[in-house]
Amino acid sequence: MKGARYFTGQQPIKFLALLVGAIFVTLAAFTVSAQQTNEAQFRVKNENSFNINLIQFKRAEYVGQCPGSVISPDSQSARFVSSKTPPAPNRRVLIKNVTDGMETNPYPYTDRSYDKGEFSESFGFKLANSHKTRTFSVLEGENKFAYEIKEYNQVIEQGGLTAQVSVQNLGTFPRQQICENKVTSQCQDDADCRDRRRRGKSCKIECVTVQECRCP
């Protein structure tokens, strides 16, 4: 009976040891994952502050003489940084947006200098689903990025990061054309004017008011 009690007592101890070990392994894996996630990030300018991996836009819908949808701001200024590999001379960073739904030939990308200061050269995020030459395209929702930091032509760091793109709907508003009157001058009779100029005489000028309209 003593042997049986000894054997039975060891089972919970072994199980507890395995459980504690599994918890430590899980926590260690979570810590490594979190470190990898936080190594690279976007610093996105938001009025007088910065957001980390958060890109915010606003959308207004218009009806009336000038219907349509307007996104503001047109683009969001941002910079890239990696805590593992800070900027240094002769470095550049290439970032691709590999989010599902993006056109893939090529994926939207930006290639920026990463050679001085604390961050990369700035770039602008803009809502679009294909590569643009002046801005970096993103989609509403979660976006996935792959990046490479190069020194000369050698890759010294590569990895991935995610950023959230939110679009706040402001509502629907009427929008009318803006019209203004412009005064122009012209000859009263073009043919008569040309004939008079040949004879050294002045041309009779009259003022004409023209209304020009545009959508704001």
Phi, psi and chi 1 to 4 in degrees:
 res  aa     phi    psi   chi1   chi2   chi3   chi4
   1 MET       -  -38.4  -66.9  -64.5  -68.2      -
   2 LYS   -61.2  -40.6  -69.8 -178.2  179.2  179.9
   3 GLY   -63.0  -39.8      -      -      -      -
   4 ALA   -64.9  -41.1      -      -      -      -
   5 ARG   -66.0  -38.3  -76.0 -164.4  -62.2  -88.3
   6 TYR   -63.9  -43.8  177.9   80.2      -      -
   7 PHE   -64.6  -43.5  177.6   79.8      -      -
   8 THR   -66.0  -35.1  -56.5      -      -      -
   9 GLY   -70.3  -27.8      -      -      -      -
  10 GLN   -74.8  -28.7  -71.1  -64.0  -48.0      -
  11 GLN   -60.6  -49.8  -70.0  -63.2   97.7      -
  12 PRO   -61.2  -35.2  -22.2   33.9      -      -
  13 ILE   -64.9  -45.4  -65.2  174.1      -      -
  14 LYS   -63.7  -42.6  -70.7 -178.2  178.4 -179.9
  15 PHE   -63.1  -41.5  175.3   76.5      -      -
  16 LEU   -64.9  -39.7 -177.6   60.5      -      -
  17 ALA   -63.9  -43.0      -      -      -      -
  18 LEU   -63.3  -40.2  -69.4  172.0      -      -
  19 LEU   -64.9  -45.2  179.9   60.6      -      -
  20 VAL   -62.5  -41.8  171.3      -      -      -
  21 GLY   -62.1  -41.5      -      -      -      -
  22 ALA   -64.1  -37.6      -      -      -      -
  23 ILE   -65.1  -43.8  -68.6  172.5      -      -
  24 PHE   -63.1  -40.1  -84.0  113.1      -      -
  25 VAL   -64.0  -42.4  169.5      -      -      -
  26 THR   -63.6  -43.9  -57.6      -      -      -
  27 LEU   -64.6  -39.3  -71.2  174.1      -      -
  28 ALA   -64.4  -42.8      -      -      -      -
  29 ALA   -64.5  -39.8      -      -      -      -
  30 PHE   -64.2  -40.7  177.5   79.1      -      -
  31 THR   -63.5  -44.3  -57.6      -      -      -
  32 VAL   -61.8  -44.0  170.5      -      -      -
  33 SER   -61.5  -42.6  175.2      -      -      -
  34 ALA   -64.9  -39.4      -      -      -      -
  35 GLN   -63.5  -42.5  -70.7  174.5  -13.9      -
  36 GLN   -64.1  -39.3  -70.4  174.3  -14.0      -
  37 THR   -64.9  -36.8  -58.7      -      -      -
  38 ASN   -88.9   -3.2  -66.8  -29.0      -      -
  39 GLU   -63.7  -41.8  -79.5  177.6   -4.3      -
  40 ALA  -118.4  143.8      -      -      -      -
  41 GLN  -158.1  160.9   58.5 -177.6 -139.4      -
  42 PHE  -102.0  135.1  -64.3  122.1      -      -
  43 ARG  -105.0  110.4  -72.9  175.8   58.8   88.8
  44 VAL  -105.1  124.8 -174.4      -      -      -
  45 LYS   -70.3  129.9 -171.8  174.3 -178.6  179.3
  46 ASN  -134.9   93.0 -179.8   32.4      -      -
  47 GLU    55.8 -109.8  -63.7  179.5  -10.2      -
  48 ASN  -102.3   12.6  -63.8  -36.7      -      -
  49 SER  -139.1 -172.9   61.5      -      -      -
  50 PHE  -128.6  141.4  -70.1   91.4      -      -
  51 ASN  -103.6  147.1  -68.6  -30.3      -      -
  52 ILE  -100.8  115.0  -56.3  -60.7      -      -
  53 ASN    56.7   30.7  -63.6  -19.5      -      -
  54 LEU  -132.7  121.1  175.1   61.0      -      -
  55 ILE  -116.5  120.3  -52.8  155.8      -      -
  56 GLN  -118.0  132.8  -63.8  175.7  -53.4      -
  57 PHE  -129.2  167.5  -65.2   96.6      -      -
  58 LYS  -127.8  144.9  -62.4  177.7 -178.9  179.3
  59 ARG  -125.3  132.2  178.5 -168.8  -69.4  117.7
  60 ALA  -123.5  134.8      -      -      -      -
  61 GLU  -101.5  137.5  -60.1  -70.5  -19.7      -
  62 TYR  -121.9  144.9  -68.3   98.0      -      -
  63 VAL  -129.6  166.4  -64.9      -      -      -
  64 GLY   110.2 -145.7      -      -      -      -
  65 GLN   -67.6  -25.3  -66.8  177.8  -22.4      -
  66 CYS  -126.8   72.3  -60.7      -      -      -
  67 PRO   -73.9  162.1   28.8  -34.7      -      -
  68 GLY   145.5  179.1      -      -      -      -
  69 SER  -117.9  136.1  177.5      -      -      -
  70 VAL  -124.7  128.2  173.9      -      -      -
  71 ILE  -102.1  132.6  -61.8  -67.0      -      -
  72 SER  -133.8  144.4   62.4      -      -      -
  73 PRO   -67.3  167.7   29.0  -35.9      -      -
  74 ASP   -61.7  -37.1 -177.1   61.3      -      -
  75 SER  -147.5  158.4   63.9      -      -      -
  76 GLN  -114.0  121.6  -78.4  -81.0   60.8      -
  77 SER   -74.6  137.4  178.3      -      -      -
  78 ALA  -148.8  164.6      -      -      -      -
  79 ARG  -136.7  155.4  -64.6  177.4 -175.3  -93.1
  80 PHE  -107.6  147.8  168.2   90.4      -      -
  81 VAL  -152.8  146.1   65.6      -      -      -
  82 SER  -121.5  127.3  170.0      -      -      -
  83 SER   -70.1  -22.4   59.4      -      -      -
  84 LYS   -77.8  -38.3 -178.1  178.4  178.4 -178.6
  85 THR  -130.8   94.5  -52.1      -      -      -
  86 PRO   -75.2  166.6   27.9  -34.6      -      -
  87 PRO   -58.3  146.1  -24.8   35.4      -      -
  88 ALA  -159.0  161.7      -      -      -      -
  89 PRO   -53.7  142.3  -28.1   36.2      -      -
  90 ASN    68.5   25.6  -56.3  -53.4      -      -
  91 ARG  -111.5  146.3  -71.9 -179.6  178.3  175.8
  92 ARG  -137.2  158.9  -64.0 -170.2   68.1   84.2
  93 VAL  -126.6  131.1   59.7      -      -      -
  94 LEU  -110.0  123.0  173.3   65.5      -      -
  95 ILE  -122.1  131.1  -46.9  167.0      -      -
  96 LYS  -117.2  141.6  -66.0 -177.4  179.9 -179.2
  97 ASN   -95.4  108.0 -170.0  -24.1      -      -
  98 VAL  -106.7   27.8  -64.7      -      -      -
  99 THR   -67.2  140.4  -54.4      -      -      -
 100 ASP   -58.2  133.9  -70.0  -19.0      -      -
 101 GLY   104.7  -14.5      -      -      -      -
 102 MET   -81.0  148.0  -77.8  -68.5 -174.4      -
 103 GLU   -66.2  140.1  -68.9 -170.9    7.1      -
 104 THR  -106.3   -0.8   60.2      -      -      -
 105 ASN  -126.3   78.1 -170.9   25.9      -      -
 106 PRO   -92.9  169.1   36.9  -37.1      -      -
 107 TYR   -63.0  147.8  -81.0  112.8      -      -
 108 PRO   -57.1  136.4  -25.1   35.1      -      -
 109 TYR  -148.2  162.5   67.8   86.9      -      -
 110 THR  -138.4  139.0 -173.4      -      -      -
 111 ASP  -120.7  109.7 -174.5   -7.8      -      -
 112 ARG  -125.7  151.2  -62.1  -71.1  161.0  173.5
 113 SER   -68.1  145.1   60.6      -      -      -
 114 TYR  -140.8   49.2 -166.6   63.9      -      -
 115 ASP  -116.0   -1.1   57.7   -1.9      -      -
 116 LYS  -160.5  164.4   59.3 -175.2  177.3 -179.4
 117 GLY    73.1 -153.3      -      -      -      -
 118 GLU  -103.3  -18.1  -60.8 -180.0   41.9      -
 119 PHE  -137.3  177.2  -47.6  100.8      -      -
 120 SER   -74.8  172.1   73.7      -      -      -
 121 GLU   -59.0  145.0  175.7 -172.2    4.2      -
 122 SER   -73.6  157.4   64.6      -      -      -
 123 PHE  -149.5  168.6   51.9   90.2      -      -
 124 GLY  -116.6  125.3      -      -      -      -
 125 PHE   -79.8  138.5  -76.0  116.8      -      -
 126 LYS  -143.6  143.5 -173.8  171.5 -175.9  175.5
 127 LEU   -69.9  117.4  -72.1  173.5      -      -
 128 ALA  -171.3  164.1      -      -      -      -
 129 ASN  -116.8   16.7   67.6  -16.5      -      -
 130 SER  -146.0  168.4   61.0      -      -      -
 131 HIS   -68.6  135.2  176.8   63.9      -      -
 132 LYS  -121.4  149.8  -53.5  -64.8 -179.6 -175.9
 133 THR   -82.3  -28.1   56.1      -      -      -
 134 ARG  -100.1  -19.9  -63.9 -178.6  179.2  -87.2
 135 THR  -135.7  169.1   52.1      -      -      -
 136 PHE  -107.5  116.9 -166.7   13.2      -      -
 137 SER   -77.0  139.4  -62.5      -      -      -
 138 VAL  -138.0  160.4  -69.2      -      -      -
 139 LEU  -112.6  156.9  -62.7  174.5      -      -
 140 GLU   -64.7  137.5 -173.9  174.8   -3.3      -
 141 GLY   104.9 -158.2      -      -      -      -
 142 GLU   -79.2  131.3 -174.7  179.5   76.5      -
 143 ASN  -117.0  138.7  -75.0 -117.0      -      -
 144 LYS  -109.8  135.9  -62.2  178.9 -179.2  179.4
 145 PHE  -127.2  146.2  -58.8   87.3      -      -
 146 ALA  -118.3  138.7      -      -      -      -
 147 TYR  -134.9  156.7   69.7   89.3      -      -
 148 GLU  -136.8  129.3  -69.7 -178.3  -13.8      -
 149 ILE  -102.5  125.8  -61.0  174.9      -      -
 150 LYS  -116.6  143.4  -67.7 -176.0  178.1 -178.6
 151 GLU  -116.4  116.2 -171.7  167.2  -50.6      -
 152 TYR    58.2 -120.2  -65.1  104.2      -      -
 153 ASN  -110.5   12.6  -70.1  -38.1      -      -
 154 GLN  -102.2  130.2 -178.6  179.8   -0.7      -
 155 VAL   -75.5  121.5  176.2      -      -      -
 156 ILE  -108.3  -13.5   58.3  175.4      -      -
 157 GLU  -157.4  141.0 -177.3 -171.5  -19.2      -
 158 GLN  -145.1  152.9   58.3 -175.2   -4.8      -
 159 GLY   179.3 -162.0      -      -      -      -
 160 GLY  -141.3  160.4      -      -      -      -
 161 LEU  -153.6  164.3   69.3  153.7      -      -
 162 THR  -123.1  153.4   60.3      -      -      -
 163 ALA  -141.9  146.6      -      -      -      -
 164 GLN   -99.9  130.5 -168.4   70.8   25.7      -
 165 VAL  -111.0  117.8  178.8      -      -      -
 166 SER  -112.6  143.0   68.4      -      -      -
 167 VAL  -125.4  112.8 -178.8      -      -      -
 168 GLN   -86.6  122.5  179.1 -173.7   -0.2      -
 169 ASN   -83.0  118.4  -71.1  -46.7      -      -
 170 LEU   -85.8  -19.5  -60.1  178.7      -      -
 171 GLY   122.8 -170.9      -      -      -      -
 172 THR  -115.1  135.0  -58.1      -      -      -
 173 PHE  -136.5  149.6  -51.4   92.2      -      -
 174 PRO   -75.0  146.4   26.4  -33.1      -      -
 175 ARG  -142.4  122.7 -173.9  169.4   62.9  171.8
 176 GLN  -109.0  162.7  -51.4  -58.9  -37.8      -
 177 GLN   -69.6  151.1  -70.2 -178.1  -24.4      -
 178 ILE  -103.0  119.6  -63.3  176.0      -      -
 179 CYS  -116.8  145.3  -62.3      -      -      -
 180 GLU  -145.4  150.3   56.9 -177.1  -12.2      -
 181 ASN   -92.8  133.0  -65.5  -31.1      -      -
 182 LYS  -122.1  136.2  -72.9 -168.8  174.1 -178.1
 183 VAL   -98.3  125.8  177.6      -      -      -
 184 THR  -121.5  160.6   61.9      -      -      -
 185 SER  -121.3  144.7   59.3      -      -      -
 186 GLN  -154.6  163.6   63.1 -177.7   25.0      -
 187 CYS   -69.6  143.4  -74.1      -      -      -
 188 GLN   -64.3  -35.3 -170.7  175.3   25.8      -
 189 ASP  -142.4  110.0 -172.8  -52.0      -      -
 190 ASP   -59.2  -45.3  -69.4  -20.6      -      -
 191 ALA   -64.5  -42.6      -      -      -      -
 192 ASP   -64.3  -36.5 -179.4   58.1      -      -
 193 CYS   -66.0  -45.4 -178.1      -      -      -
 194 ARG   -61.4  -41.5  -72.7 -165.8  -63.4  -89.6
 195 ASP   -65.0  -40.8 -174.9   56.8      -      -
 196 ARG   -67.1  -36.9  -75.6  172.1  175.6  -89.2
 197 ARG   -66.1  -34.0  -78.2  176.3  176.5  170.0
 198 ARG   -64.4  -29.8  -69.7 -166.7 -168.8  101.8
 199 ARG   -90.9    5.1  -61.3  173.1 -174.5  173.1
 200 GLY    77.1   18.8      -      -      -      -
 201 LYS  -102.7  156.8  -63.4 -179.0  179.3 -179.4
 202 SER   -75.6  158.1   62.0      -      -      -
 203 CYS  -101.2  136.5  176.2      -      -      -
 204 LYS   -75.7  122.3 -175.2  178.1 -180.0 -179.4
 205 ILE  -105.8  139.5  -59.2  -63.6      -      -
 206 GLU  -127.7  150.3   68.6  172.8    2.1      -
 207 CYS   -92.3  136.8  -65.8      -      -      -
 208 VAL  -124.4  131.3  179.0      -      -      -
 209 THR   -96.8  125.5  -59.7      -      -      -
 210 VAL  -120.6  134.3  178.3      -      -      -
 211 GLN   -95.4  127.5 -174.0  179.8   65.4      -
 212 GLU  -117.4  131.7  -66.2 -176.0   -5.9      -
 213 CYS  -122.2  147.9  -62.8      -      -      -
 214 ARG  -150.8  159.2   60.6 -180.0  177.5   83.2
 215 CYS   -88.2  138.3  -72.0      -      -      -
 216 PRO   -70.0      -   25.5  -33.1      -      -
